Amino acid sequence: MEIGIPEAFLERMAWLLGDEYPAFLASYEEPSLIGLRVNTLKLTPEAFRLIAPFDLSQRVPWCPEGFIVPVEEHPGQHPFHAAGLYYIQDPGAMAVARLLDPQPGDWVLDLCAAPGGKATHLAALLQGEGLLIANDIDRARARILVKNMERWGARNVVVTSERPDRLVERWAGCFDRVLVDAPCSGEGMFRKSEAARQEWKPALIAGAARRQQQILEAAAALVQPGGRLAYVTCTFAPEENEGVIAHFLARHPEFEIIRPPWYPGFASGRPDWLEGDRSGLDDGLWHTVRLWPHRAPAEGHFIALMRRRGEVAYDDVPRARVQAPPASARRAYEAFCAETLTINLDGELGWWGSTLYLVPTSLPDFRGVRVLRPGLPLGAIRKGRFEPAHALAMALRATEVRNMLRLSLSDPRVFAYLRGESFPSHGDDGWVLVTVEGYPLGWGRRTRGLLKSRYPRSLRGR
């Protein structure tokens, strides 16, 4: 094939799929799909359709806020993307958070969260209530996760970079929902990722399955009785999918597979592809979900939704002890709020490094855990003055600030701002929330009729 699918993979899929194989093979002649998921923390899908310059005629069947957009429309380069109005995500991946179904007020853990697609979806479904801890063991990937959560504008998110077993030591049995988006052999990404095609080899499968089993062991301990655990891969290999779940359930009878809501394009798991004795687990394994590129608008995913038996029990969980900010920092922040904001932000003020944070009101003890973002970054003190963080701008609504620059989408100053340029702007001196069509892009600082962009250097482009 032109895109270089590994022959060993194709031979294996031909053997597994049988009569379905020609349709599966033909799917690789089709372009990969671009999914766009609207940020419901900022606007509804209907409101987005009124302002979006994209073709949004094709909906994602299992995600009300999801759309499939033409590749040539380049949604990642649009100012609305910079404003955090949507996340670009494989349509199949949009099924995961919807099936895990977190409710506002829940404590949710995304154990392997980078770069943040599923974590941002979970944050949106929480609607600002409860707590999301987004973790990734890889520090570099976790920093990317921080940036994506910043753009998303969620206030009740903590980002950590820690081993799953360390999280168990601190937070065993704490969470209503736990997501394991497990590292895998990546077969489901072959259509869109040259790296996945080049890195794949049959030996990856067994090694990935062993690693997945270890991660699930830790994840099981983090779910409270009555809570839910979702296991996800982007591969077709049964050893990493049904095989891992069969092994897990055999070791953890306290968990059971939940039959999820069924949507067009969903296909059942395939326990019949496993070898050996499955000890009567087949019935449950049929209720896992497979997404195939020849059956659904997706690349390739496997999803197992499980419940820990028992009644929901909210035991007393040790709470975090947050370091209070210096009195000078608090005064500078309060002066900024009085001058700039029209609201009082709910939460506890915490001092982390040299940055002031708004810490979620319900936060478990994180001593011994590597924390990259202990809440919403508010800003830092520089030369005795409070300078607001970009994350604060992205978490605000235009109505929550006193001084706003409203730019239309066609205004050339939008791209000037995103490039970090200064431009004339009439109004009061001080901090200004720069918006596009009323949605925040970031801060500017106006002095004597000139607005200086404070859009972060790391995000600027041409």
C-alpha positions as a Markdown table, in Angstrom:
| # | Residue | x | y | z |
|---|---|---|---|---|
| 1 | Met | 0.0 | 0.0 | 0.0 |
| 2 | Glu | 1.1 | 3.6 | -0.7 |
| 3 | Ile | 1.1 | 4.6 | 3.0 |
| 4 | Gly | 3.3 | 1.7 | 4.0 |
| 5 | Ile | 1.2 | -0.5 | 6.3 |
| 6 | Pro | 3.4 | -3.3 | 7.7 |
| 7 | Glu | 2.8 | -6.5 | 5.9 |
| 8 | Ala | 2.9 | -8.6 | 9.1 |
| 9 | Phe | 0.1 | -6.5 | 10.5 |
| 10 | Leu | -2.0 | -6.9 | 7.3 |
| 11 | Glu | -1.5 | -10.7 | 7.3 |
| 12 | Arg | -2.7 | -10.9 | 10.9 |
| 13 | Met | -5.7 | -8.8 | 10.3 |
| 14 | Ala | -6.7 | -10.8 | 7.2 |
| 15 | Trp | -6.6 | -13.9 | 9.4 |
| 16 | Leu | -8.6 | -12.3 | 12.2 |
| 17 | Leu | -11.2 | -10.4 | 10.1 |
| 18 | Gly | -11.9 | -13.0 | 7.5 |
| 19 | Asp | -14.7 | -11.8 | 5.2 |
| 20 | Glu | -14.5 | -8.3 | 6.6 |
| 21 | Tyr | -10.8 | -7.9 | 5.7 |
| 22 | Pro | -11.4 | -6.4 | 2.2 |
| 23 | Ala | -13.5 | -3.6 | 3.6 |
| 24 | Phe | -10.9 | -3.0 | 6.4 |
| 25 | Leu | -8.1 | -2.9 | 3.9 |
| 26 | Ala | -10.0 | -0.4 | 1.7 |
| 27 | Ser | -10.4 | 2.0 | 4.6 |
| 28 | Tyr | -6.7 | 2.7 | 4.4 |
| 29 | Glu | -7.2 | 4.2 | 1.0 |
| 30 | Glu | -9.4 | 6.8 | 2.6 |
| 31 | Pro | -7.9 | 9.9 | 4.3 |
| 32 | Ser | -7.8 | 10.0 | 8.1 |
| 33 | Leu | -10.5 | 12.0 | 9.8 |
| 34 | Ile | -10.2 | 15.3 | 11.7 |
| 35 | Gly | -12.6 | 15.5 | 14.6 |
| 36 | Leu | -13.5 | 18.8 | 16.3 |
| 37 | Arg | -15.0 | 18.7 | 19.8 |
| 38 | Val | -16.6 | 21.9 | 21.1 |
| 39 | Asn | -15.6 | 23.2 | 24.5 |
| 40 | Thr | -18.8 | 23.2 | 26.4 |
| 41 | Leu | -17.2 | 25.1 | 29.3 |
| 42 | Lys | -17.3 | 28.1 | 26.9 |
| 43 | Leu | -20.2 | 27.6 | 24.6 |
| 44 | Thr | -22.8 | 25.1 | 23.3 |
| 45 | Pro | -22.4 | 23.2 | 20.0 |
| 46 | Glu | -25.3 | 25.2 | 18.7 |
| 47 | Ala | -23.7 | 28.5 | 19.5 |
| 48 | Phe | -20.4 | 27.4 | 18.0 |
| 49 | Arg | -22.2 | 26.4 | 14.7 |
| 50 | Leu | -23.5 | 30.0 | 14.4 |
| 51 | Ile | -19.9 | 31.4 | 14.4 |
| 52 | Ala | -17.8 | 28.6 | 13.0 |
| 53 | Pro | -16.3 | 29.0 | 9.5 |
| 54 | Phe | -16.1 | 25.2 | 9.1 |
| 55 | Asp | -18.3 | 22.7 | 7.5 |
| 56 | Leu | -20.0 | 21.1 | 10.5 |
| 57 | Ser | -22.6 | 19.1 | 8.7 |
| 58 | Gln | -21.2 | 15.7 | 9.9 |
| 59 | Arg | -21.8 | 14.9 | 13.5 |
| 60 | Val | -20.0 | 12.3 | 15.6 |
| 61 | Pro | -22.7 | 9.7 | 16.5 |
| 62 | Trp | -21.5 | 9.1 | 20.1 |
| 63 | Cys | -20.6 | 12.7 | 21.0 |
| 64 | Pro | -23.2 | 15.5 | 20.8 |
| 65 | Glu | -20.4 | 18.1 | 20.9 |
| 66 | Gly | -18.3 | 16.4 | 18.2 |
| 67 | Phe | -18.0 | 17.1 | 14.5 |
| 68 | Ile | -16.0 | 15.8 | 11.6 |
| 69 | Val | -14.4 | 18.5 | 9.6 |
| 70 | Pro | -12.7 | 18.5 | 6.1 |
| 71 | Val | -8.9 | 18.2 | 6.3 |
| 72 | Glu | -8.4 | 21.2 | 4.1 |
| 73 | Glu | -10.1 | 23.6 | 6.5 |
| 74 | His | -7.1 | 23.5 | 8.9 |
| 75 | Pro | -9.0 | 24.1 | 12.2 |
| 76 | Gly | -5.8 | 24.0 | 14.2 |
| 77 | Gln | -4.6 | 27.3 | 12.7 |
| 78 | His | -7.8 | 29.2 | 13.5 |
| 79 | Pro | -8.1 | 31.9 | 16.2 |
| 80 | Phe | -11.0 | 30.0 | 17.7 |
| 81 | His | -8.6 | 27.2 | 18.4 |
| 82 | Ala | -6.3 | 29.6 | 20.2 |
| 83 | Ala | -9.4 | 30.8 | 22.2 |
| 84 | Gly | -9.9 | 27.2 | 23.3 |
| 85 | Leu | -13.4 | 26.9 | 21.7 |
| 86 | Tyr | -12.6 | 23.3 | 20.5 |
| 87 | Tyr | -10.1 | 20.5 | 20.7 |
| 88 | Ile | -9.0 | 18.6 | 17.6 |
| 89 | Gln | -9.4 | 14.9 | 18.3 |
| 90 | Asp | -9.9 | 11.6 | 16.6 |
| 91 | Pro | -13.7 | 11.1 | 16.5 |
| 92 | Gly | -13.2 | 7.6 | 18.0 |
| 93 | Ala | -11.5 | 9.1 | 21.1 |
| 94 | Met | -14.5 | 11.2 | 21.8 |
| 95 | Ala | -16.4 | 8.1 | 22.8 |
| 96 | Val | -14.3 | 7.5 | 25.9 |
| 97 | Ala | -15.2 | 10.3 | 28.2 |
| 98 | Arg | -18.9 | 10.0 | 27.2 |
| 99 | Leu | -18.9 | 6.3 | 28.2 |
| 100 | Leu | -17.1 | 6.9 | 31.4 |
| 101 | Asp | -19.8 | 9.5 | 32.1 |
| 102 | Pro | -18.4 | 11.6 | 34.9 |
| 103 | Gln | -21.0 | 13.7 | 36.8 |
| 104 | Pro | -20.5 | 17.2 | 38.1 |
| 105 | Gly | -19.0 | 16.9 | 41.6 |
| 106 | Asp | -17.1 | 13.7 | 40.9 |
| 107 | Trp | -13.5 | 13.1 | 41.6 |
| 108 | Val | -11.9 | 11.9 | 38.3 |
| 109 | Leu | -8.4 | 10.7 | 37.5 |
| 110 | Asp | -7.0 | 10.4 | 34.0 |
| 111 | Leu | -4.0 | 8.3 | 34.7 |
| 112 | Cys | -2.2 | 8.6 | 31.3 |
| 113 | Ala | -3.6 | 11.9 | 30.2 |
| 114 | Ala | -1.1 | 13.6 | 27.8 |
| 115 | Pro | -1.5 | 15.3 | 25.5 |
| 116 | Gly | -4.9 | 16.1 | 26.9 |
| 117 | Gly | -7.7 | 15.2 | 24.5 |
| 118 | Lys | -9.7 | 12.9 | 26.8 |
| 119 | Ala | -8.8 | 15.0 | 29.9 |
| 120 | Thr | -10.2 | 18.2 | 28.4 |
| 121 | His | -13.4 | 16.2 | 27.5 |
| 122 | Leu | -13.7 | 15.0 | 31.1 |
| 123 | Ala | -13.2 | 18.5 | 32.4 |
| 124 | Ala | -16.0 | 19.8 | 30.2 |
| 125 | Leu | -18.3 | 17.1 | 31.4 |
| 126 | Leu | -17.6 | 18.0 | 35.0 |
| 127 | Gln | -18.8 | 21.5 | 34.2 |
| 128 | Gly | -16.5 | 23.1 | 36.8 |
| 129 | Glu | -17.7 | 21.0 | 39.7 |
| 130 | Gly | -15.7 | 18.3 | 41.5 |
| 131 | Leu | -12.1 | 17.6 | 40.7 |
| 132 | Leu | -10.1 | 16.3 | 37.7 |
| 133 | Ile | -6.5 | 15.1 | 38.2 |
| 134 | Ala | -4.8 | 14.7 | 34.9 |
| 135 | Asn | -1.6 | 12.7 | 35.2 |
| 136 | Asp | 1.2 | 11.6 | 32.9 |
| 137 | Ile | 4.4 | 9.9 | 33.9 |
| 138 | Asp | 6.4 | 11.5 | 31.1 |
| 139 | Arg | 7.4 | 14.9 | 32.3 |
| 140 | Ala | 7.8 | 16.4 | 28.8 |
| 141 | Arg | 4.4 | 15.1 | 27.7 |
| 142 | Ala | 2.9 | 16.3 | 31.0 |
| 143 | Arg | 4.1 | 19.9 | 30.2 |
| 144 | Ile | 2.1 | 19.7 | 26.9 |
| 145 | Leu | -0.8 | 18.5 | 28.9 |
| 146 | Val | -0.5 | 21.6 | 31.1 |
| 147 | Lys | -0.6 | 23.8 | 28.0 |
| 148 | Asn | -3.7 | 22.1 | 26.6 |
| 149 | Met | -5.5 | 22.3 | 29.9 |
| 150 | Glu | -4.6 | 26.0 | 30.1 |
| 151 | Arg | -6.2 | 26.7 | 26.7 |
| 152 | Trp | -9.3 | 24.7 | 27.8 |
| 153 | Gly | -10.0 | 27.1 | 30.6 |
| 154 | Ala | -11.0 | 24.6 | 33.3 |
| 155 | Arg | -10.6 | 25.8 | 36.9 |
| 156 | Asn | -10.9 | 22.5 | 38.8 |
| 157 | Val | -8.0 | 20.7 | 37.3 |
| 158 | Val | -4.7 | 19.5 | 38.9 |
| 159 | Val | -1.9 | 18.2 | 36.6 |
| 160 | Thr | 0.6 | 15.7 | 38.0 |
| 161 | Ser | 3.5 | 13.7 | 36.6 |
| 162 | Glu | 3.9 | 10.6 | 38.7 |
| 163 | Arg | 4.1 | 6.8 | 38.5 |
| 164 | Pro | 0.7 | 5.1 | 39.0 |
| 165 | Asp | 2.0 | 3.1 | 42.1 |
| 166 | Arg | 3.0 | 6.4 | 43.8 |
| 167 | Leu | -0.5 | 7.7 | 43.3 |
| 168 | Val | -1.9 | 4.5 | 44.9 |
| 169 | Glu | 0.3 | 5.2 | 48.0 |
| 170 | Arg | -1.4 | 8.6 | 48.4 |
| 171 | Trp | -4.8 | 8.3 | 46.8 |
| 172 | Ala | -6.0 | 4.6 | 47.0 |
| 173 | Gly | -9.8 | 4.4 | 46.7 |
| 174 | Cys | -10.3 | 8.1 | 46.2 |
| 175 | Phe | -11.9 | 8.4 | 42.7 |
| 176 | Asp | -15.4 | 8.1 | 41.3 |
| 177 | Arg | -14.0 | 7.7 | 37.8 |
| 178 | Val | -10.6 | 6.5 | 36.6 |
| 179 | Leu | -9.5 | 6.5 | 33.0 |
| 180 | Val | -6.6 | 4.4 | 31.7 |
| 181 | Asp | -5.7 | 5.4 | 28.2 |
| 182 | Ala | -3.0 | 2.8 | 28.0 |
| 183 | Pro | 0.2 | 3.0 | 26.0 |
| 184 | Cys | -0.2 | 0.5 | 23.2 |
| 185 | Ser | 1.2 | -0.8 | 19.9 |
| 186 | Gly | -0.8 | 1.9 | 18.1 |
| 187 | Glu | -2.2 | -0.2 | 15.3 |
| 188 | Gly | -5.4 | 2.0 | 15.2 |
| 189 | Met | -3.3 | 5.0 | 14.3 |
| 190 | Phe | -1.7 | 3.6 | 11.1 |
| 191 | Arg | -3.9 | 5.6 | 8.8 |
| 192 | Lys | -2.9 | 8.9 | 10.3 |
| 193 | Ser | 0.5 | 8.4 | 11.8 |
| 194 | Glu | 3.6 | 7.5 | 9.8 |
| 195 | Ala | 5.5 | 7.2 | 13.1 |
| 196 | Ala | 3.1 | 4.5 | 14.3 |
| 197 | Arg | 3.6 | 2.5 | 11.1 |
| 198 | Gln | 7.3 | 2.7 | 11.2 |
| 199 | Glu | 7.7 | 1.9 | 14.9 |
| 200 | Trp | 5.3 | -1.1 | 14.9 |
| 201 | Lys | 6.6 | -4.7 | 15.0 |
| 202 | Pro | 4.9 | -7.9 | 16.3 |
| 203 | Ala | 7.1 | -8.0 | 19.4 |
| 204 | Leu | 5.6 | -4.7 | 20.6 |
| 205 | Ile | 2.3 | -6.4 | 21.3 |
| 206 | Ala | 3.4 | -8.7 | 24.1 |
| 207 | Gly | 5.5 | -6.0 | 25.8 |
| 208 | Ala | 2.6 | -3.5 | 25.6 |
| 209 | Ala | 0.2 | -6.0 | 27.2 |
| 210 | Arg | 2.5 | -6.6 | 30.2 |
| 211 | Arg | 2.8 | -2.9 | 30.7 |
| 212 | Gln | -0.9 | -2.4 | 30.4 |
| 213 | Gln | -1.6 | -5.0 | 33.0 |
| 214 | Gln | 0.7 | -3.3 | 35.5 |
| 215 | Ile | -1.0 | 0.1 | 34.9 |
| 216 | Leu | -4.5 | -1.5 | 35.4 |
| 217 | Glu | -3.3 | -3.0 | 38.7 |
| 218 | Ala | -2.6 | 0.4 | 40.0 |
| 219 | Ala | -5.8 | 1.9 | 38.5 |
| 220 | Ala | -7.9 | -0.7 | 40.3 |
| 221 | Ala | -6.7 | 0.4 | 43.6 |
| 222 | Leu | -7.5 | 4.1 | 42.9 |
| 223 | Val | -11.3 | 3.4 | 42.2 |
| 224 | Gln | -13.6 | 3.6 | 45.1 |
| 225 | Pro | -16.4 | 1.0 | 45.6 |
| 226 | Gly | -19.2 | 1.9 | 43.2 |
| 227 | Gly | -16.8 | 3.8 | 41.0 |
| 228 | Arg | -16.1 | 3.2 | 37.3 |
| 229 | Leu | -12.9 | 2.3 | 35.5 |
| 230 | Ala | -12.4 | 2.7 | 31.8 |
| 231 | Tyr | -9.6 | 1.0 | 29.9 |
| 232 | Val | -8.8 | 2.3 | 26.4 |
| 233 | Thr | -6.3 | 1.5 | 23.7 |
| 234 | Cys | -5.9 | 2.6 | 20.1 |
| 235 | Thr | -4.9 | -0.8 | 18.8 |
| 236 | Phe | -6.6 | -3.8 | 17.3 |
| 237 | Ala | -4.4 | -6.5 | 18.9 |
| 238 | Pro | -6.7 | -8.8 | 21.1 |
| 239 | Glu | -3.7 | -9.5 | 23.4 |
| 240 | Glu | -3.7 | -5.8 | 24.4 |
| 241 | Asn | -7.5 | -5.5 | 24.5 |
| 242 | Glu | -9.7 | -8.4 | 25.4 |
| 243 | Gly | -6.7 | -10.3 | 26.7 |
| 244 | Val | -5.6 | -7.6 | 29.1 |
| 245 | Ile | -9.2 | -7.3 | 30.4 |
| 246 | Ala | -9.6 | -11.1 | 30.8 |
| 247 | His | -6.4 | -11.2 | 32.8 |
| 248 | Phe | -7.5 | -8.2 | 34.9 |
| 249 | Leu | -10.9 | -9.6 | 35.7 |
| 250 | Ala | -9.5 | -13.0 | 36.7 |
| 251 | Arg | -7.3 | -11.2 | 39.3 |
| 252 | His | -10.0 | -8.7 | 40.4 |
| 253 | Pro | -13.4 | -10.3 | 40.9 |
| 254 | Glu | -14.5 | -7.0 | 42.6 |
| 255 | Phe | -14.8 | -5.5 | 39.1 |
| 256 | Glu | -17.4 | -6.2 | 36.5 |
| 257 | Ile | -17.8 | -5.1 | 32.9 |
| 258 | Ile | -20.6 | -2.7 | 32.3 |
| 259 | Arg | -22.6 | -2.9 | 29.1 |
| 260 | Pro | -22.3 | 0.7 | 27.7 |
| 261 | Pro | -24.8 | 2.7 | 25.7 |
| 262 | Trp | -24.6 | 1.5 | 22.1 |
| 263 | Tyr | -24.2 | 3.9 | 19.2 |
| 264 | Pro | -24.1 | 3.5 | 15.4 |
| 265 | Gly | -20.6 | 2.4 | 14.4 |
| 266 | Phe | -19.9 | 0.5 | 17.7 |
| 267 | Ala | -18.8 | -3.1 | 17.3 |
| 268 | Ser | -18.5 | -5.7 | 20.1 |
| 269 | Gly | -15.3 | -7.0 | 21.6 |
| 270 | Arg | -13.9 | -10.2 | 20.2 |
| 271 | Pro | -13.1 | -12.7 | 23.0 |
| 272 | Asp | -13.2 | -15.5 | 20.4 |
| 273 | Trp | -9.9 | -14.1 | 19.2 |
| 274 | Leu | -8.2 | -15.1 | 22.4 |
| 275 | Glu | -6.4 | -18.3 | 23.0 |
| 276 | Gly | -6.7 | -20.5 | 26.1 |
| 277 | Asp | -9.3 | -20.8 | 29.0 |
| 278 | Arg | -11.1 | -17.5 | 29.7 |
| 279 | Ser | -12.9 | -18.9 | 32.7 |
| 280 | Gly | -16.4 | -17.9 | 31.6 |
| 281 | Leu | -15.5 | -14.3 | 31.0 |
| 282 | Asp | -16.6 | -14.3 | 27.3 |
| 283 | Asp | -20.1 | -12.9 | 28.1 |
| 284 | Gly | -18.7 | -9.8 | 29.6 |
| 285 | Leu | -15.9 | -9.3 | 27.1 |
| 286 | Trp | -18.6 | -9.2 | 24.3 |
| 287 | His | -19.8 | -6.0 | 26.0 |
| 288 | Thr | -16.5 | -4.2 | 25.4 |
| 289 | Val | -16.4 | -1.8 | 22.4 |
| 290 | Arg | -14.3 | -1.8 | 19.3 |
| 291 | Leu | -14.2 | 1.0 | 16.8 |
| 292 | Trp | -13.1 | 0.0 | 13.3 |
| 293 | Pro | -12.2 | 2.4 | 10.4 |
| 294 | His | -14.4 | 0.5 | 8.0 |
| 295 | Arg | -17.4 | 0.5 | 10.2 |
| 296 | Ala | -17.4 | 3.9 | 11.9 |
| 297 | Pro | -16.1 | 7.5 | 11.5 |
| 298 | Ala | -13.0 | 6.6 | 13.6 |
| 299 | Glu | -9.5 | 5.4 | 13.3 |
| 300 | Gly | -9.4 | 2.4 | 15.7 |
| 301 | His | -10.1 | 2.1 | 19.5 |
| 302 | Phe | -11.0 | -0.5 | 22.1 |
| 303 | Ile | -12.9 | 0.5 | 25.2 |
| 304 | Ala | -13.8 | -1.6 | 28.3 |
| 305 | Leu | -16.0 | 0.0 | 30.9 |
| 306 | Met | -15.9 | -1.6 | 34.3 |
| 307 | Arg | -17.5 | -1.0 | 37.7 |
| 308 | Arg | -16.1 | -1.8 | 41.1 |
| 309 | Arg | -18.7 | -3.7 | 43.1 |
| 310 | Gly | -19.9 | -2.2 | 46.3 |
| 311 | Glu | -21.7 | 0.9 | 47.5 |
| 312 | Val | -20.2 | 4.3 | 47.0 |
| 313 | Ala | -18.4 | 5.2 | 50.2 |
| 314 | Tyr | -17.1 | 8.7 | 50.7 |
| 315 | Asp | -14.6 | 8.1 | 53.5 |
| 316 | Asp | -12.7 | 11.0 | 55.0 |
| 317 | Val | -9.8 | 11.6 | 52.6 |
| 318 | Pro | -6.8 | 13.6 | 53.9 |
| 319 | Arg | -6.9 | 17.0 | 52.4 |
| 320 | Ala | -4.1 | 19.0 | 50.9 |
| 321 | Arg | -2.3 | 21.5 | 53.1 |
| 322 | Val | -1.9 | 24.5 | 50.8 |
| 323 | Gln | 0.9 | 27.0 | 51.4 |
| 324 | Ala | -0.7 | 30.4 | 51.9 |
| 325 | Pro | 0.7 | 33.2 | 49.7 |
| 326 | Pro | 2.8 | 36.0 | 51.3 |
| 327 | Ala | 0.8 | 38.9 | 52.5 |
| 328 | Ser | 2.4 | 41.2 | 49.8 |
| 329 | Ala | 1.3 | 38.7 | 47.0 |
| 330 | Arg | -2.2 | 38.6 | 48.4 |
| 331 | Arg | -2.5 | 42.3 | 48.5 |
| 332 | Ala | -1.2 | 42.7 | 44.9 |
| 333 | Tyr | -3.6 | 40.1 | 43.7 |
| 334 | Glu | -6.6 | 41.7 | 45.5 |
| 335 | Ala | -5.7 | 45.0 | 44.0 |
| 336 | Phe | -5.6 | 43.4 | 40.5 |
| 337 | Cys | -9.0 | 41.8 | 41.1 |
| 338 | Ala | -10.5 | 45.1 | 42.3 |
| 339 | Glu | -9.2 | 46.9 | 39.2 |
| 340 | Thr | -9.8 | 44.2 | 36.6 |
| 341 | Leu | -12.4 | 41.6 | 37.5 |
| 342 | Thr | -16.1 | 41.8 | 38.2 |
| 343 | Ile | -16.3 | 38.5 | 40.1 |
| 344 | Asn | -14.8 | 36.7 | 43.1 |
| 345 | Leu | -13.2 | 33.5 | 42.1 |
| 346 | Asp | -14.2 | 30.5 | 44.3 |
| 347 | Gly | -11.4 | 28.5 | 45.8 |
| 348 | Glu | -8.4 | 28.7 | 48.1 |
| 349 | Leu | -5.3 | 30.8 | 47.3 |
| 350 | Gly | -2.1 | 28.8 | 47.2 |
| 351 | Trp | 1.5 | 29.7 | 46.7 |
| 352 | Trp | 3.5 | 27.3 | 44.6 |
| 353 | Gly | 7.0 | 28.3 | 43.7 |
| 354 | Ser | 6.6 | 31.9 | 42.8 |
| 355 | Thr | 3.1 | 31.6 | 41.3 |
| 356 | Leu | -0.3 | 32.2 | 42.9 |
| 357 | Tyr | -2.9 | 29.5 | 42.3 |
| 358 | Leu | -6.6 | 29.1 | 42.8 |
| 359 | Val | -6.7 | 25.7 | 44.4 |
| 360 | Pro | -9.8 | 23.5 | 44.1 |
| 361 | Thr | -11.8 | 23.5 | 47.3 |
| 362 | Ser | -11.7 | 19.7 | 47.4 |
| 363 | Leu | -8.2 | 18.6 | 46.9 |
| 364 | Pro | -6.6 | 15.4 | 48.3 |
| 365 | Asp | -3.3 | 15.4 | 50.1 |
| 366 | Phe | -0.5 | 15.6 | 47.4 |
| 367 | Arg | 2.5 | 15.4 | 49.6 |
| 368 | Gly | 5.1 | 13.1 | 47.8 |
| 369 | Val | 3.3 | 13.6 | 44.4 |
| 370 | Arg | 5.0 | 15.5 | 41.6 |
| 371 | Val | 2.6 | 18.3 | 40.9 |
| 372 | Leu | 2.9 | 20.5 | 37.8 |
| 373 | Arg | -0.3 | 22.5 | 38.2 |
| 374 | Pro | -2.0 | 22.4 | 41.7 |
| 375 | Gly | -5.0 | 24.3 | 40.4 |
| 376 | Leu | -5.7 | 27.4 | 38.2 |
| 377 | Pro | -2.6 | 29.6 | 37.8 |
| 378 | Leu | -3.6 | 33.1 | 38.7 |
| 379 | Gly | -0.3 | 35.0 | 38.1 |
| 380 | Ala | 3.0 | 35.9 | 39.6 |
| 381 | Ile | 4.5 | 38.9 | 41.4 |
| 382 | Arg | 7.1 | 40.8 | 39.3 |
| 383 | Lys | 8.7 | 43.9 | 40.6 |
| 384 | Gly | 6.1 | 44.2 | 43.3 |
| 385 | Arg | 3.2 | 44.1 | 40.8 |
| 386 | Phe | 0.8 | 41.3 | 40.1 |
| 387 | Glu | 1.0 | 40.0 | 36.5 |
| 388 | Pro | -1.9 | 37.7 | 35.6 |
| 389 | Ala | -1.3 | 34.3 | 34.0 |
| 390 | His | -2.5 | 33.3 | 30.6 |
| 391 | Ala | -4.4 | 30.4 | 32.2 |
| 392 | Leu | -6.5 | 33.0 | 34.1 |
| 393 | Ala | -7.5 | 34.8 | 31.0 |
| 394 | Met | -8.6 | 31.5 | 29.4 |
| 395 | Ala | -10.7 | 30.6 | 32.4 |
| 396 | Leu | -12.6 | 33.8 | 32.4 |
| 397 | Arg | -15.7 | 34.9 | 30.5 |
| 398 | Ala | -15.8 | 38.3 | 28.9 |
| 399 | Thr | -18.5 | 39.4 | 31.3 |
| 400 | Glu | -16.1 | 38.8 | 34.3 |
| 401 | Val | -13.7 | 41.6 | 33.4 |
| 402 | Arg | -14.0 | 45.3 | 33.5 |
| 403 | Asn | -11.7 | 46.1 | 30.6 |
| 404 | Met | -12.1 | 44.1 | 27.4 |
| 405 | Leu | -11.0 | 44.6 | 23.8 |
| 406 | Arg | -13.6 | 42.9 | 21.6 |
| 407 | Leu | -12.2 | 42.0 | 18.2 |
| 408 | Ser | -14.2 | 40.6 | 15.3 |
| 409 | Leu | -12.8 | 37.5 | 13.5 |
| 410 | Ser | -12.1 | 39.7 | 10.4 |
| 411 | Asp | -10.1 | 42.3 | 12.4 |
| 412 | Pro | -6.4 | 42.0 | 11.4 |
| 413 | Arg | -5.5 | 42.9 | 15.1 |
| 414 | Val | -6.5 | 39.3 | 16.0 |
| 415 | Phe | -3.5 | 37.9 | 14.2 |
| 416 | Ala | -1.3 | 40.8 | 15.3 |
| 417 | Tyr | -2.1 | 40.0 | 18.9 |
| 418 | Leu | -1.4 | 36.3 | 18.4 |
| 419 | Arg | 2.0 | 37.2 | 16.9 |
| 420 | Gly | 2.8 | 39.2 | 20.0 |
| 421 | Glu | 2.7 | 42.6 | 18.3 |
| 422 | Ser | 1.6 | 45.9 | 19.8 |
| 423 | Phe | -1.0 | 48.1 | 18.2 |
| 424 | Pro | -3.0 | 51.3 | 18.9 |
| 425 | Ser | -6.0 | 50.8 | 21.3 |
| 426 | His | -8.1 | 53.5 | 22.9 |
| 427 | Gly | -9.3 | 53.1 | 26.5 |
| 428 | Asp | -8.2 | 53.1 | 30.1 |
| 429 | Asp | -4.6 | 52.0 | 30.9 |
| 430 | Gly | -4.1 | 48.7 | 32.6 |
| 431 | Trp | -4.8 | 45.0 | 32.0 |
| 432 | Val | -7.1 | 44.3 | 29.1 |
| 433 | Leu | -8.7 | 40.9 | 28.2 |
| 434 | Val | -8.4 | 40.6 | 24.4 |
| 435 | Thr | -11.2 | 38.6 | 22.9 |
| 436 | Val | -12.3 | 37.3 | 19.4 |
| 437 | Glu | -16.0 | 37.4 | 18.9 |
| 438 | Gly | -16.3 | 37.8 | 22.7 |
| 439 | Tyr | -14.1 | 34.7 | 23.6 |
| 440 | Pro | -10.8 | 35.3 | 25.5 |
| 441 | Leu | -7.5 | 35.0 | 23.6 |
| 442 | Gly | -5.3 | 36.3 | 26.5 |
| 443 | Trp | -4.1 | 39.5 | 28.2 |
| 444 | Gly | -2.9 | 42.7 | 26.8 |
| 445 | Arg | -1.4 | 45.7 | 28.7 |
| 446 | Arg | -2.6 | 49.1 | 27.5 |
| 447 | Thr | -0.5 | 52.2 | 28.2 |
| 448 | Arg | -1.2 | 55.6 | 26.7 |
| 449 | Gly | -3.2 | 54.3 | 23.7 |
| 450 | Leu | -0.9 | 51.4 | 22.9 |
| 451 | Leu | -1.8 | 47.8 | 23.7 |
| 452 | Lys | 1.1 | 45.4 | 24.1 |
| 453 | Ser | 0.3 | 41.8 | 23.5 |
| 454 | Arg | 0.9 | 39.5 | 26.5 |
| 455 | Tyr | 0.2 | 36.4 | 24.5 |
| 456 | Pro | 2.7 | 33.8 | 25.6 |
| 457 | Arg | 5.9 | 33.6 | 23.5 |
| 458 | Ser | 5.7 | 29.8 | 23.4 |
| 459 | Leu | 2.3 | 30.0 | 21.6 |
| 460 | Arg | 3.1 | 32.7 | 19.1 |
| 461 | Gly | 3.2 | 32.0 | 15.4 |
| 462 | Arg | 3.2 | 33.7 | 12.1 |
